[in-house]
Amino acid sequence: MTKNRSKLATKNSEKGSLRPVLIASEHILFEYSTILGHLLVGLADESIPTVLVCPPDRDFDCIISGAVEVIRHPILQLPFLGWLNIKRLVEQLSKFKPTILHCLCESKAHLTRQLARQLDLPYILTINSLHKRWDTLSISSKRCAKIIVPAKTIAENISSLYARFAKRIEQINIGTFTKEDNGCFCETSRLATLLTAHPLDNVNDFENLFNAVRHLSIEGYEFMMAIIGNGRAERNLRKLLTALGLSQNVTFVTGLRPLRSVLAAGDIFVQPQPMTAFNPLLLEAMSVGSAVAACKGGVDDLVIENQTAIVFDPKDELSIKGSLQRLLDKPDYARHISKKAQQYLRENHTVTNMISATIKTYHNAQK
């Protein structure tokens, strides 16, 4: 049966046909839902039949196009029945007759490697975050045809840790639809709106930002700030805001979808700490026309000082305050930065280029 599947995949590849299987984690469905939606629509527009393997009990109808078949895995959520879940998944995928597997998240690398071996297929692995030397990724030297990364910083990181796979690494910039207009400080009659998005897992990540915002409030600046996200430190962060007297200025935003419409309401987007993974919300904030104030470090490819963003030192609250103050005092400069960021995205982060590069990678991997 394995040989027959392999012959079929080869035959389809020779004809130039594609039948990809995308394997997604819950993290991808939640944090990268917009990007996944763009990819699925792009594949559908090219009349490429596609299967999406994803966790059960996750509602994501808003990102699914009509052309994709969804397979839930695992169905039986008991550790000792893992082998049965794999067997069932292989049977379901065999009926689809795939030609390539695409793992969208490092957490599904081992599963994808298993499936590639049992289905006798090549696969592609997408890595969205930086890794450390003691991290271990399950990568097959035989079947992993390409490693896709969304940023140069990640490409350099993975190349240094997995030197034998360096030649298989390919950077494909994540695409977005950049708005033609720009809403940054366009309504002078309303309060300035600041947005920030960062995991709410550590109070220390926000302390300097909150102190900077407090100083601005004391000095008479009028604004509203919304924090997008959730995490174990949310309760302590609320207490800190109360202690600083910021409860009336700062609010938390959770569960609202699509986040793009939330981001479009902001004049300034603040990234308070370096991110170890590509930040899709930073990309979307730039695309809708928010002026970005951010720090360097981590996956910071989108943060180009005085071109796509104004840069501050996350460890220095006066540096943060100065950057925000500059944008609040000079709305024209804030609009200038936001428009330059939008132009940068139009030149480097289009959905069309992302889709075409991904499809080309699929074809090359099948060969």
Secondary structure in CASP SS format (residue, H / E / C, confidence):
PFRMAT SS
TARGET T0000
AUTHOR 0000-0000-0000
METHOD secondary structure of the structure
MODEL  1
M C 1.00
T H 1.00
K H 1.00
N H 1.00
R H 1.00
S H 1.00
K H 1.00
L H 1.00
A H 1.00
T H 1.00
K H 1.00
N H 1.00
S H 1.00
E H 1.00
K H 1.00
G C 1.00
S C 1.00
L C 1.00
R C 1.00
P E 1.00
V E 1.00
L E 1.00
I E 1.00
A C 1.00
S C 1.00
E H 1.00
H H 1.00
I H 1.00
L H 1.00
F H 1.00
E H 1.00
Y C 1.00
S H 1.00
T H 1.00
I H 1.00
L H 1.00
G H 1.00
H H 1.00
L H 1.00
L H 1.00
V H 1.00
G H 1.00
L H 1.00
A H 1.00
D H 1.00
E C 1.00
S C 1.00
I C 1.00
P C 1.00
T E 1.00
V E 1.00
L E 1.00
V E 1.00
C E 1.00
P C 1.00
P C 1.00
D C 1.00
R C 1.00
D C 1.00
F C 1.00
D H 1.00
C H 1.00
I H 1.00
I C 1.00
S C 1.00
G C 1.00
A C 1.00
V E 1.00
E E 1.00
V E 1.00
I E 1.00
R E 1.00
H C 1.00
P C 1.00
I C 1.00
L C 1.00
Q C 1.00
L C 1.00
P H 1.00
F H 1.00
L H 1.00
G H 1.00
W H 1.00
L H 1.00
N H 1.00
I H 1.00
K H 1.00
R H 1.00
L H 1.00
V H 1.00
E H 1.00
Q H 1.00
L H 1.00
S H 1.00
K H 1.00
F H 1.00
K C 1.00
P C 1.00
T C 1.00
I E 1.00
L E 1.00
H E 1.00
C E 1.00
L C 1.00
C C 1.00
E H 1.00
S H 1.00
K H 1.00
A H 1.00
H H 1.00
L H 1.00
T H 1.00
R H 1.00
Q H 1.00
L H 1.00
A H 1.00
R H 1.00
Q H 1.00
L H 1.00
D C 1.00
L C 1.00
P C 1.00
Y E 1.00
I E 1.00
L E 1.00
T E 1.00
I C 1.00
N C 1.00
S E 1.00
L C 1.00
H C 1.00
K C 1.00
R C 1.00
W C 1.00
D C 1.00
T C 1.00
L C 1.00
S C 1.00
I C 1.00
S C 1.00
S C 1.00
K C 1.00
R C 1.00
C E 1.00
A E 1.00
K E 1.00
I E 1.00
I E 1.00
V E 1.00
P C 1.00
A C 1.00
K H 1.00
T H 1.00
I H 1.00
A H 1.00
E H 1.00
N H 1.00
I H 1.00
S H 1.00
S H 1.00
L H 1.00
Y C 1.00
A H 1.00
R H 1.00
F H 1.00
A H 1.00
K H 1.00
R H 1.00
I E 1.00
E E 1.00
Q E 1.00
I C 1.00
N C 1.00
I C 1.00
G C 1.00
T E 1.00
F C 1.00
T C 1.00
K C 1.00
E C 1.00
D C 1.00
N C 1.00
G C 1.00
C C 1.00
F C 1.00
C C 1.00
E C 1.00
T C 1.00
S C 1.00
R C 1.00
L C 1.00
A E 1.00
T E 1.00
L E 1.00
L E 1.00
T E 1.00
A E 1.00
H C 1.00
P C 1.00
L C 1.00
D C 1.00
N C 1.00
V C 1.00
N H 1.00
D H 1.00
F H 1.00
E H 1.00
N H 1.00
L H 1.00
F H 1.00
N H 1.00
A H 1.00
V H 1.00
R H 1.00
H H 1.00
L H 1.00
S H 1.00
I H 1.00
E C 1.00
G C 1.00
Y C 1.00
E C 1.00
F E 1.00
M E 1.00
M E 1.00
A E 1.00
I E 1.00
I E 1.00
G C 1.00
N C 1.00
G C 1.00
R C 1.00
A C 1.00
E H 1.00
R H 1.00
N H 1.00
L H 1.00
R H 1.00
K H 1.00
L H 1.00
L H 1.00
T H 1.00
A H 1.00
L H 1.00
G C 1.00
L C 1.00
S C 1.00
Q C 1.00
N C 1.00
V E 1.00
T E 1.00
F E 1.00
V E 1.00
T C 1.00
G C 1.00
L C 1.00
R C 1.00
P C 1.00
L H 1.00
R H 1.00
S H 1.00
V H 1.00
L H 1.00
A C 1.00
A C 1.00
G C 1.00
D C 1.00
I E 1.00
F E 1.00
V E 1.00
Q E 1.00
P C 1.00
Q C 1.00
P C 1.00
M E 1.00
T C 1.00
A E 1.00
F C 1.00
N C 1.00
P H 1.00
L H 1.00
L H 1.00
L H 1.00
E H 1.00
A H 1.00
M H 1.00
S H 1.00
V H 1.00
G C 1.00
S C 1.00
A E 1.00
V E 1.00
A E 1.00
A E 1.00
C C 1.00
K C 1.00
G C 1.00
G E 1.00
V C 1.00
D C 1.00
D C 1.00
L C 1.00
V C 1.00
I C 1.00
E E 1.00
N C 1.00
Q C 1.00
T C 1.00
A E 1.00
I E 1.00
V E 1.00
F C 1.00
D C 1.00
P C 1.00
K C 1.00
D C 1.00
E H 1.00
L H 1.00
S H 1.00
I H 1.00
K H 1.00
G H 1.00
S H 1.00
L H 1.00
Q H 1.00
R H 1.00
L H 1.00
L H 1.00
D H 1.00
K C 1.00
P H 1.00
D H 1.00
Y H 1.00
A H 1.00
R H 1.00
H H 1.00
I H 1.00
S H 1.00
K H 1.00
K H 1.00
A H 1.00
Q H 1.00
Q H 1.00
Y H 1.00
L H 1.00
R H 1.00
E H 1.00
N H 1.00
H C 1.00
T E 1.00
V H 1.00
T H 1.00
N H 1.00
M H 1.00
I H 1.00
S H 1.00
A H 1.00
T H 1.00
I H 1.00
K H 1.00
T H 1.00
Y H 1.00
H H 1.00
N H 1.00
A H 1.00
Q H 1.00
K C 1.00
END
